[in-house]
Amino acid sequence: MTLSITIAVLLITLGITADNLLLSKMSVNTIAFTKSKKAVLLQLALFTIQLQVIKYGYWTAALVTSTIKNQDKWIALTMLFSIAIKMIQEFKIKVIRNHKTFPDLDDFLNIALASSIYLFVLGFALSLLKIEPLTIYKTVIPCLLFFLSIGWSLKYFNSVKAIRLIKISAIVMIFSGVIIFLINTI
């Protein structure tokens, strides 16, 4: 696998897993787990679920590829591009409504579900792009752990501007990764 493909996988993965920073921060602040070890258990469960979701996406694509012969790369790129478009739509909707200091449990669950769907699509798309599972796990696991640990360390930091900057950076990373894949495909 070429360096540009590896960079593209890393950029897309970082962009998609950036939601984990917000989830990690919310798991500490929202559910009042600060004094107990439940926040760590919640983050560990979230990490495990997200790894499984990527694997399910990869397996699903393996089942579907027999019916899709020559269009698999274009379908994968369209799916990844649609994630970036969806993130732009979500960016326009305020995650933290009415400048609440800490989002509530519904916000946490909505972001967790959206993040899991994105990771399923990531696994699906990377399978269609013929990226090996070992390469996927070498990029996904550090990205997930990185954002979960950063969120844990920033548990008392709350800034709407920082969250907006993270979302913008995530969208730019996904678009950049898709463009790199597109250039290598053509």
C-alpha positions in Angstrom: 0.0 0.0 0.0 1.4 3.4 -1.0 2.1 6.2 1.5 -0.7 8.4 0.0 -3.3 5.6 0.6 -2.1 5.2 4.2 -2.3 9.0 4.7 -5.8 9.0 3.2 -7.0 6.2 5.6 -5.4 8.0 8.5 -7.1 11.4 7.6 -10.5 9.8 7.2 -10.2 7.8 10.3 -9.1 10.8 12.4 -12.0 12.8 10.9 -14.6 10.2 11.8 -13.2 9.4 15.2 -13.0 13.0 16.2 -16.5 12.7 17.6 -15.0 10.5 20.3 -13.3 13.5 21.8 -16.7 15.0 22.4 -18.1 11.7 23.6 -15.3 11.2 26.0 -15.6 14.6 27.5 -19.4 14.2 27.8 -19.1 10.8 29.5 -17.1 12.4 32.3 -19.2 15.6 32.6 -22.7 14.6 31.6 -23.4 11.5 33.7 -21.7 12.6 36.8 -19.1 9.9 36.8 -16.2 12.0 37.9 -15.9 10.5 41.3 -16.4 6.9 40.2 -14.7 4.6 37.7 -17.9 4.3 35.6 -16.7 6.9 33.1 -13.7 4.7 32.3 -15.9 1.7 31.9 -18.2 3.7 29.6 -15.3 4.7 27.5 -14.0 1.2 27.3 -17.4 -0.1 26.3 -17.7 2.7 23.7 -14.2 1.8 22.3 -15.1 -1.9 22.1 -18.5 -1.3 20.4 -16.9 1.0 17.9 -14.2 -1.6 17.0 -16.9 -4.2 16.5 -19.0 -1.8 14.3 -16.0 -1.3 12.0 -15.6 -5.1 11.8 -19.3 -5.5 10.9 -19.0 -2.9 8.2 -16.0 -4.7 6.8 -17.7 -8.0 6.8 -20.9 -6.6 5.3 -18.9 -5.2 2.4 -17.3 -8.5 1.9 -20.7 -10.1 1.4 -21.9 -7.3 -0.9 -18.8 -7.2 -3.1 -19.8 -10.3 -5.1 -22.8 -8.3 -6.5 -20.7 -5.1 -7.2 -18.0 -5.8 -9.7 -16.4 -2.7 -11.1 -18.0 0.1 -9.2 -16.8 -0.8 -5.7 -14.2 2.0 -5.4 -16.7 4.7 -6.6 -19.3 3.4 -4.2 -16.8 3.6 -1.3 -15.6 7.1 -2.2 -19.3 8.2 -2.5 -20.0 6.8 1.0 -17.0 8.5 2.5 -17.9 11.8 0.8 -21.5 11.5 2.1 -20.1 11.1 5.7 -18.4 14.5 5.3 -21.5 16.0 3.9 -23.6 14.7 6.8 -21.0 16.0 9.2 -21.4 19.4 7.7 -25.1 19.2 8.2 -24.6 18.2 11.8 -22.2 21.0 12.2 -24.9 23.5 11.3 -27.1 22.0 14.0 -25.8 23.0 17.4 -24.6 20.0 19.4 -24.8 22.0 22.5 -28.1 23.8 22.3 -28.7 27.0 24.2 -25.1 27.1 25.3 -25.7 24.4 27.9 -22.6 23.9 30.0 -22.9 20.1 29.8 -24.9 18.2 27.1 -27.4 15.8 28.4 -27.7 12.0 28.0 -29.8 12.3 24.8 -27.0 14.3 23.2 -24.5 11.7 24.3 -26.5 8.8 22.8 -27.2 10.7 19.6 -23.5 11.4 19.0 -22.6 7.8 20.0 -25.1 6.4 17.5 -23.9 8.7 14.7 -20.3 7.9 15.4 -21.0 4.2 15.3 -22.8 4.6 12.0 -19.9 6.5 10.6 -17.5 3.8 11.7 -19.7 1.1 10.1 -19.6 3.0 6.8 -15.8 3.5 7.2 -15.3 -0.3 7.6 -17.6 -0.9 4.7 -15.9 1.7 2.4 -12.3 0.5 3.3 -13.3 -3.0 2.5 -14.5 -1.9 -0.9 -11.3 0.0 -1.4 -9.4 -3.3 -0.7 -7.6 -2.0 2.4 -6.4 -4.9 4.6 -8.0 -5.3 8.0 -4.6 -5.1 9.8 -4.0 -1.7 8.2 -7.4 -0.6 9.3 -6.9 -1.6 12.9 -3.4 -0.1 13.0 -5.0 3.3 12.1 -8.4 3.0 13.8 -7.3 1.8 17.3 -4.8 4.6 17.9 -7.2 7.2 16.6 -10.1 6.0 18.8 -7.8 5.7 21.9 -6.2 9.1 21.2 -9.5 11.0 21.1 -10.9 9.1 24.1 -7.8 9.8 26.2 -7.7 13.5 25.1 -11.4 13.9 26.0 -10.7 12.4 29.4 -7.9 14.8 30.1 -10.0 17.8 29.0 -12.9 16.9 31.2 -13.1 20.3 32.8 -12.5 22.3 29.7 -15.6 23.5 28.0 -15.5 25.7 25.0 -17.9 26.0 22.2 -15.2 27.4 20.0 -12.9 24.4 20.6 -15.7 22.0 19.7 -16.5 23.9 16.5 -12.8 23.9 15.6 -12.6 20.1 16.1 -15.7 19.5 13.9 -14.3 21.8 11.2 -10.9 19.9 11.4 -12.7 16.6 11.2 -14.6 17.6 8.1 -11.5 18.9 6.4 -9.6 15.7 7.2 -12.4 13.5 5.7 -12.6 15.6 2.5 -8.8 15.5 2.2 -8.7 11.7 2.6 -11.4 11.3 0.0 -9.6 13.6 -2.4 -6.4 11.6 -2.0 -8.3 8.3 -2.7 -9.9 10.0 -5.7 -6.6 11.1 -7.1 -5.2 7.6 -6.7 -8.2 6.0 -8.3 -8.2 8.1 -11.4 
